[in-house]
Amino acid sequence: METFDAYKKQVVDTAQSLTRKGYLMATGGNLSVRLPGGNAFAITPSNFDYFKMTLQDVCVLDFNLNVLEGALKPSVESAMHAAIYQARADVNAVVHTHQVYASALALINSPIPTLFDEQARFLGRAVDIIPYAPSGTNFLAKTIAKHVKNHNNAFIMKNHGALIFGHDMERAEHNVEILEKSSLAYLLALCSDKPISKIPLAVREIAFAKLRKDQKKVEQGIMETGGE
Ligand SMILES: [Zn+2]
């Protein structure tokens, strides 16, 4: 019985949509969604063309990375996804991209301060830089798990790319777009050499409090996560 088809479909549809929009390139990046019961996730296979991907190609893993469904090799970053789900009970979808503007900030080691209301509301207080660790290693998974505990929903991975969360896949996809818009605006502002204004601290805290309220609802199982 293919009980997880609705979730696998979210993985396929979102991977294709993000590729079409230019956030995923070729086979780069990976994405996953937490499955009902909370202790397993559906993730993109390793090195596989997103436009050729079908539901059968999506891998289902537990948090020890045992393959529960799927014949293909799971993403090399599966340990990172498992570590995030274990560190953040409010996160039900994880997207890792090599999106260009956020990646540019990774190269100049510039975290994004709170520039826009929607950024604070959905991505958190700031977009921090997670220190470099080689792809696919346990060291990377551990480094990431440590840094994501601040409740923010978007991070830049030094010399690598971006990491975006949502309480469901639709929110995660929207958050990818908010991150890229914020990254581009910030890069352009940096180029001007003029002082960069941030939103008022009080506004940031009100927006972040709304995000935290949503996250607590998800943790308690009150908020719909769009699984079916
Ligand atoms: Zn990557």
Residues whose N, C-alpha, C, O or C-beta is under 5 A from the ligand:
A	BS01	ZN	G29 G161
